[in-house]
Amino acid sequence: MKFKKIEVPFPIGVEYFRSGVPKREVWEKDFFEIKRRGFNIVRTASYWNWMEPSKGQYKLDDIDAFFDLAKDNGLYVWIDIMLATHGACPEWLIKEYPDICAVNNLGNNILPDAHPAYSQGAMRHCYDHPAWRKYGGKLLDHVVNRYKKHDAMYAWGIWDGINLSTAWTSQGNQLPCYCSNTIKKYINWLKNKFTLNELNERVLRRYNFWSDIEIPRSNQNVLEMLLYKQFNYENLSDHLKWMINRTRKLDDIHETRTHGGWIPRPWDEICAEVADSWGMSMPSNNLLNENATSLMSDRVFAFSWARYLGKNNRWWNEEIYSGMSPGGVKWGNQTKPEELSILLWMTLIYGASGAMFWQYRPDYMAFESPGYNLASLDGKPTQRLEAVSEDILKIKEIYEHLPLGFFNSQVAIMNHQLSHEIFTYNELGDEFIQEIRGLFRNFWSDGIQADIISPKTDLTNYKLILLPNISIITDDVFNSINDVLNSNKDTNLIATSNFGLYSDNGLSSYNPPDKFSEKLGVRISDFSTITQEDINIGNNVLETPLGNYKIVKPTRFTILEQTNGSEAVALLNGNIVGIENLNKNFSWYGFSFEALSNKKDFYNSLSNKNNIFQQISVNRENVIPIIRKSNKKGVLIFLFNLNEQDTICEVTLNIDIKSGVDLTKNETLYLSNNVFNVQMNKWGLNIIHCDYK
């Protein structure tokens, strides 16, 4: 699908107006300044109760003025239509349809609430009530028809932070809605998937009638909650599809957008496939410190996941928080200008369609203020705005090289969303994400590009696939792994930690790893842990053919047993904790690599064993090298110094180049055998253009 385009290869914008703030008197001066500083887009997002305070009476004079002023200043508009995002529906809708209120797992209606991001009322209406589509659809139609032909119109934000209807207040207890409309839809969904006997067999119940079914209200009801969550995630996707299709019917020119958070959620993939592009929001402060490489890697991991999810890899970093979060009277540590600069450049390098900052001015009305801002409360520029303005100029200087091209990755890491889901039931959702991030970080920090993928990906396109905590073996997981095992291609699989402990319905497997035990030549003998006491007395040495490594933090491990010709490849205190199958294309390590000492050496050995070709390397810790294809010719090398001091870095390229120019300093580099040295500033970026021989 072709969208309306902005005449730059990488548009950059800011969120500006939300439900009454900033006040109209400052708009003209601000829009002039926004354009002068090189921004292309202004984003507005107003809540439903602000846009339609009376039934059928749309109060959009402020949005009209916003569009006209944007046009006058040569800016484009990104408008969010917030029928299902954060904020409240109109008061008249609740009064007319009291049963539109979402209901929590305890059977209580969600009461009026608020949050720093939606101080004018938290969302408490359920999407499954017919009135939501009836009246929300009318507002959607009105807004699209009103602005679709405006010269400044650029993109429709259809669902910001897509999530369950109960997610926007603590009253929801982190579970779905339990109103009568949602329950009715769920029962019909079950009927379309199962007979009553099939359902009973799947969830180990003895329901006599469909009316007997109890809706699961605790994550400890694992088998039934997996089904209820699956229904709710498919339901989210269906509601998003309805809004997008309704928008496209009226306007097939402008992009439709939705986004999640910067931390993956189990419903991301099913929702992302519906929209024209995916995206995220992310905090920007507290990044540049002694843990800068780890913290920045976590952001880049989110970029890689968004790029995978986006249709045709189309994604936006649509909310880089422009200042500290949180704000309020007890504000947090302020964002450094360099933190915004690095996030902006990383967004560009990882293939985003553009970047948006949240916000230009503070929000004023609630405790997001005085944070999240490029301009001060009085509208004057902060150091962060000055830094971003300079970066916009620097990005313009490399326009001829854009869009950047990616080299094919040799390494991929699977993010299995259903396995993530079951980890959340055990209150280990964060640990699940941390392990994937850890695998990504150790390749990324060494200049190796690892893709983040799902089971839908053709795994045979890679040399090395890592499978962290693939705990539920669904059909798509089984098929994707089995295709590799049965192929003659040079692709190796490495599972870590929890693998195949559950069958696809959530029941613990009777023969783990489920569906793979005989094929891989392994059975689970038992489970154990390395405790702090074990570490203190030295019972923590892992023996492998790659070398010996210490377990340096308490961790769980799985005790394995060889069968069918498999080979032990890791021992811990006499226990087998790693096996390799007979064909030597699958290994399983029953522990987290994050627990190891000297991880850099371990990952280097792993890469060498699997013949991973490293295009670029550096001789300084916390200097991150990233290489991309130039749209002009040759390659661009981006070097990020995440150290808290200046440094000189030696760069080695394993590709033949004939010249190198530091575009940051406009200096020709001295090359010797594809090696050159670069002087780098603290928290700085150097951009090197190299031509092939």
N, C-alpha and C positions, 0 to 999 in steps of 0.2 A: 504494500500500500504506500502511495506517495503522499507526503504531507507538505503543507505549506512550509517553505524554508526561509530561514534568516540568512542574509547574504554574508555569513561568516562560517567557517568550518567548525567552530566550537563556541556556541553562544553561552553567555554568562549573565545571570540575572539575580534579582533580589526579591524577596517577599516584602510587600510594603503596607498593604491596608487590610485590616481584619475587623469587621463589625464595629466601626466607629472610631478606630484609631489607626494612624495619627489623625489629628484634626485637619479639616480641609484647608485651613489658612496656610499650612506649611507645604502643601503638596507641590505647588508650582516651583518653588525654589528647590525642593528636593528632587523633583523629576529632572530639572535642568542639570543638577549636580550629578545625578545618577547617569544621565546620558554623557555628560562631559567626562566622566571617569571611565567610560568605555563599556558600561553595561548595555545589554541588548534587550532584556526582558524585565518587566515588573509583574509580580504575582499578587493576586488578591484572593482572599479566602474568607467568605462570610458565612455565618451559620444560618440554618433554615429559619430559626425563630427571628433572625434579624431581617431576612429577605422577604418573609411573608407573615407579618405580624397579625394580619386578619385574613380569613379564608378567601383566597382568590385575589387578594390585594397585594401586589408585589411592589415593594418599596426599593427601587433600584436606582434612584437618582444619583446616589454616591458612586455606584458602579458605572453609570453612564458617564459621569464626570471623569472617572478614572480612565476609561477607555479613550475619551476625547483628549485628555491631557497627555496620555501616552502617545497617541498619534501625533499631537503637536510637537512632541519632543523626540520623535523618531524612535520610540520604544514599542515593543510588542507586549501583549498581555497574555498571561497564563492565568486562567480563572478556575478556581476550585468551586464545584457545586456540591455542597456538603450535606447531602441527604442522609449519609450514614457515617459521618466522620465526627468523632469527638463530641460535638456540641448538640444541644437540645433541639428537638422539633418544636414547632410553635405551640404555645400554651393552649390555643383554641383546639388543636388536634387532640391533645390529652383530655380536655374537657368533653369533647364530642365523642371520643372513643377511649374511655378509661382503660379498656382491656388491651390497648396498644402498648401499655407499659411492659417492659421486659420483667421477667420473674426469675429470682435466683433459685438455687438448688434447695433452699429451705422453704420455698413456696411463697416468698415475700416479694411484693412489687418493689422494683427499684424506685427509690424516692428521689426527689430533686437533689442535685449535688453539683459540685464545681471542682475546678482544677486550675492550676496556673495557665494551662493552655486553653481552657474553655471556662473562663470565670463567669460568662453569661448563661451558664447552665450546661451540665453534663448530659450527654446522650443517654436517654433511658427508654427510648421507644424500640420495639422489636420490628425487624424487617419483615417478619412473616405475617404481620397483620395486613389484611387487604388494603386498608386505608393508606399504608405507607406507599405502596405502588400507585394507588389512585391519585393521591394528592402530591406525592413526590414526583410522579411522572409529569403532572401538569406544570410544576415548577421547573423541572428539567426542560420540558418542551419550550416553556416561555423564555428561559435564559438562553438556550441554544438559538432559538429563532431571533431573539433580540440582538445577539452579538455575532452570529456566525458570519455576517457579511461586513462587519466592521473592519476597516483597514488595519487596525492594530491587533486583531484577534490572531492568537498563535496556537494555544493548546488548551484542552479541557482536562482539568484535574477532576477525575470522576470519583476516586475513593482514596483519600489520604489516610495512610496507616490502617489499611483494611484489617478488620478484626471483628470478633463476635460482638453482638449487641450489648452484652453484659460487661464488656471489657473496660468501660470508661469510668467505672466507679468501683471502689473496694467492696461495695455491697454485692457484686457479682460473684465473689469468692473464686475467681479464676476458673469458672465453669460456664457452660453455655446457658442459653435461656431455657426456661421450663414453663413458658406460657402455653395456653391451650392451643394456640395456632401452631407453634413450633412442634409440640408433641403430636398433633394431628398429622403434620407433614412427615414427621419421623416415622410414625406407624405406617403411613402409606409407602414411604421409602422402603421400609422393611418388607412390606407385602410384595413390592415389586422385585425384591432380591431373593426372598426365601419363601418357602412354604413354612407353616408353623412348625412342622416336624424338623425341617432343616435348621430353622432358627434355634430350636431347643437343642439340637445336636451341637450346633456351633458354640452356644454360650452355656451349655450344661445346665439348662433349666427344664422344668416340666410344666410349661404354660399349657392350659387346656384351651384357652380362647385368646384371640388377639387382644381382647379387652382386659385380659389378666396381666399384660406386660407391664412391668415396673420400669420406669425410666431411670437409668443409673444416675445417682446423685453423689457419687464418690469415685475418685480415681482408683480406689482399691477394688472396685468392681471392674476388674481389668477387661474381661472379655466383652462385656456389654458397653463399657465406656468407649472402647476402641470403635465400636459401631456407631455410637452416638456422636463421637467426635468426627468420624468419617462423614456421616450425614451432614453435620454442621459445616464442615469445610467445603463439601460439595455444594451445600446450600449458599455459602458465601460466594463461591464462584458463580453460581447461577444468578444471584442478585447482581453481581458485578456485570455479568454478561448482559442482563436485562438493561441496565443503565447504559452500557456501551452501545448495544445494538440500537437502543432508542435514540442515542445521540447520533450515531452514524446514519440512521435513516433520515435525519434532518440535515446532517452536515458530514459529507464524506471527504472533506478537505483537511480538517484540522485533527491533530494527534489526540488520542484519548490516553490518559495516564492513570496509573495507580501505583502505590508504593507501600512497602512494609517498613520494618525497622532495620537498623544496621546489624542486629543480631538475628540470624535466621529463625523463622517460626515454622512449625510443622505444616502450615497451610500455604506457604509461599508459592510452591510450584503450581499447585492446582489453580491458584488465582492469577499468577503472572501470565499464564498461557492465554488468558482471555484478552488482555489489554494490548495496545500497540507498543507499550514500553513499560519497563519496571523501574523501580528506584528505591530510595531510602532516605531516612533522616539520620543524623549522627552528631553527637557532641564533639567539640573540638578542643576543649581545655584539658589540662593535666596530661599532655602527651609527650612533651619534650622534657624528659628527665632521664635518670639513669636506666629506665626501662623503655626508652623511646623506640628501640627496634621492635620489641614485643608489642607495644601499644599501636604503633603505626602498622605493623603487620596485620593486626586484628582488623583495622579499617580496610586494608587492601584485600584481605580475605572477603570482606563484605562486598567490595567492588567486583571481585572475581565471581562470587555467587550471583550478584545482580546481572553481570554480563551473561552468565549462563542462562539465567531465567528469562531475560528480555527476549521478546520476539525478534528473531534475526540479530540477536545480541544487542538490541537497542535498549539502553538504560540511561538514566539520569541520576546524578547525585543531587537530588532536588532540595535537600535541606542540610547544608553545612551550617551548623550553628555558628553564628557570626561572633559570638562572645560567650562569656561564661554561662554555664548552666550548673546549678540553678541560679536564679536571681533572688529577688526578695530582700528583706531586711538583713538576712544572714546569707549574703551572696557567697558564691564559690570563688575558686581561684580563676582569675581572668585569663582568657585565651591569649596566647602569645601571637603576635603577627606572623611569626614563622610557622606556627601550627596551621593557620589558615592557608598560608602559601603552599606548604607541603601537601595538604589535603586537596587543594585545587589542582596542583600539578599531577598528583597521583590519579585524580579523577580523569584528567585528560589522557594520561599514559595508559590507563586501563580501559580505554575505548568508549568512554561515556559520550552520549550525544550532546551533553552540555552540563553545566553546573549552576546551581542556584544557592544563594545564601539566605539563611533565615536569621535575622531580618535586617532591614536597613536601619530603621529606628527601633528603640525598645518598644515593647507592647503597651506600656503605660498603665493599662487597666488592672493588671494582676502581677503575680510574683514571677512571671517570666522576666518582667522588667526589674532591675535595669540591665539584665543580661541579654544574650542572643543578638547583639547589635553591632553594626558597622559604624553608625553615627551615634554621637552622644545624645543625651536627653534633650539638649538644646539644638540638635541637628548638626553641630559642628563635627568634622571628621575625627575619628580616633586613629591611633597608629595602625590599627587593623585595617581600616579603610584605605589608608595610604599604601599599606603593603599590598593589598588586593589590587588596587589601582595600578601599581607598578607591575604586578604579575600579569594583569590584562595586557599591558603594553608589551611585555616580554613574550606572551603567547602570540600576539600579533606578529612579532618578528619571525616566528617559525611557521606562519600560515602556509608557506609554500611546501612545507613538509607534511601537512595534514591532509586527510586523516592518516594517522599512524597505522602501520600494518603489524600484525602479530605473526611471529614464527610459530609453527606447529609445536605444541607442547608434547614432551615425551612422558610427562608424569601427570597423573590425575588422582584426585582424592574424592571418594564418593561421600556425599551427604545424603543419607537415607532418612527421609522425613518421618516415616512411620517408626523407625527405630528411635529417632529423637522423641517422638510422641511417648513411647513407652518409658523412656528414661525420665520424662517429666512426671509420670505417675509415681515414680520412686524418688521424686524431688532431686533428680540428678540431671535435669535438662541443661544446666549451666556446664556441668562436667562434660556432657556429650559434646557441646560446642567447643569447649576448651581443648579437647583432644584433637578435634579436626583442625582447629586453629594452630595448635602446636605442630602438627605435621606440616601444615602449609608454611608456617614461619621458618622452619628449619631449611626448607628448600628456597624460599623467597630470599632470606637473608644471605644465601650463598649464590644468588644470581640465577637460580633455576626456576623457570616458570611452571607452576603446577596449576592445572585447571581444577576447578571445583565442579563436580558433575553429579548426576543422579543415575539411578538404574536405567533410565531411558536412553542413556548414551551408548554408542557402540564402543565398547572397551578395547576392541582390537586395534583402534587407532593409536594406542599408546604403548610405550615400552613397559611402564610400571604403573600399576593401579594400587592405591592404598585403600583399604576397607576398614575404617575405624568404627568399632561398635556397631557393626551391622547385625543387630541382635535378632531381628525378625526376618526370616527368609520367606518373603513374599514371592509370588510367581515371577514378577519382573526382576527381582534380585537373582533368583535362581537362574532364570534364562540368560541374563547378562553375564553372570559368572560362568555358567555352563558353556556358553558360546566360546569363551576364551579357553576353557579347559579342553574343548574339543577341536580348537583351531590349530593350525600349524604355524601361526604367526608368533613372532618373538615378543610376546606379551606376558609379563609376570604379575601375579597378584599377591599382595601381602595383607592379610587380615590382622588387626590388632585388637587386644582386649576382648570384649564380648563379641563372639561370633556364633550366630545360629542357635542361641540358647532358647529361642521361642519359635513356634510354628506360626503360620500366617494368621491364625485367629487370636494369637496372644497367649495361648496355652504353652507352658513349658514343654519343650520337646522331649519325647521319650527316647530319642536317639540323637543327641546333639553332637556336632553341629547339624541342625535339622536339614534333611535332604542331601547332606554332603558327607556324612560320616564315613560311609564305605568308599565313596568316590575319592575322597582325599586321604584315606588311610589314617583316621584319627578318631579317638573317642575321648570324651571328657571323663577323667578319672575322679577328680575332686576339685575343690576350691579352697583357696587360702589367702593370706595377706602377709605382706612384709610390714612389721610394726616399727615404731621408732626404737623400741628395745632391740629388735633385730639389727637395725642400722647401727646402733651404738656398740653392739658386741661383734659386728662384722659378718653377720649372717645375711649378707645382702649382695653377694657377688654373682653376677650373671655371666655364665660362660657360653660363648658363641664362637663359630668359626671366624667371625669378623673381629674377634678380640674379646677381652673380658671388660665388663663395665659394672659399676656399682649402682644399685638402686639407692637413690639419695633422699627419697621421701616415702612415707607410708603409702602403700599401694596394694590393690587387690591383684591376684593372679589366678589363672586357671591351670590346673595340673592336667597334662595331656598324656595320652598313651598311644604309641605307634601301632598301626595295623596295616595290612596290605602293602608292605614294602616301603612305607614312608620312613623318613629319617629324622632323628632328633637334631635340632639346630640351636637349641637354647636350653641350658640347665640352670636351675636355681636351687641351691641347697640340696642337690641330689634329685630334684624333681624336674621332669621334662616340662618345659613351659613354651617350647617352640618346636614346630615340626615343619618338614618340607615334604610334599607329596612325591610319589615315585617318578612322575614326569618332570619334576623340578620347575613347575610353573606356578605353584601355589605354596605359600608359606603362611603359617598362622603363629603369631606370637601372642600368648594369652595374658598380656599385660600392656600397660600404656608406655610408649616410648618417652613420654614426658617425665617419667620417673627416673630416667637414666642420667648418670654422670656423663660428661664429655659427649653430649649429643652431637656436636659438630663432627667429631671423628666418626661416630656411629653412622650418621647420615651420609658422610662422604664415602664410607665403606659400602653402604647400601647402594649408593649411586654407581660406584665403580663396578660392583657385582652385577648390576643390571644394565651396564653399558650406557649410562645416561651421559650424553654429550653436553658438556658445559661450554656455552659460547663465550662467556665472559667471567672473569674472576678478578678479585681485588685483594690487596694484602693488608687491609685495615678492617678491624672489627667495627661494626656499626656503620660502615659505608655500604649502601645498598646500590648495586648496579642493575639497571633494567635496560634491555636492548629492544629496539623496535625498528621496523622497516620504514624508511622515509618515503613519502609520496613523491618526492622529487627524484632521488636516487640514493643509493647507499643505505646507511643505517644511522639512527640517532641513539646515542647512549646517554641515559640519564643517571647521574650519580648523586645520591642523597647522603649527605654527611649528618648522621644522627648523633654524633658525638657532641659533647659540650665544650669542645675546643676546636680551633683550626687544625687542619691536618694536611699532609702530603700523601697522596694515594697512588700506588702503582696499579695500573690497569693492564690486564693481559687479555687479548682477544684471540680466540681460537678459530677465527675466520680471517681470510686474507684481505687486508685493506692497504691502500696506497697513501692515504693522507688522513689527517685528523685535525679538525678545527674546533676549539672551545668557543661555542657560540655565545656563552655567557660573558666571556672576556674578549671575544673577537681575536683570539690568539691561535696561531698555527702551532700544533704540538709536534715535538720531536718524537719520531717513531723509530723503534729498533726491534725488529722481529715481532711486530704486532704488539709491542709493549710501549706504554707511555705513562708519564707521571702527571698528576693534576694537583694543583694547589686548591684546597677547599676551605671555605669559611665554616665556622661553627653553624650548625643547622642549615647549611647552605645547599644549593643545587647547582651542579655543572651540567651543561648540555653539550655533548660532543657529536659533531657530524663527521662521519667517516665514509669515504668512497671505497668501493671494492676495487681490487686490482683488475 
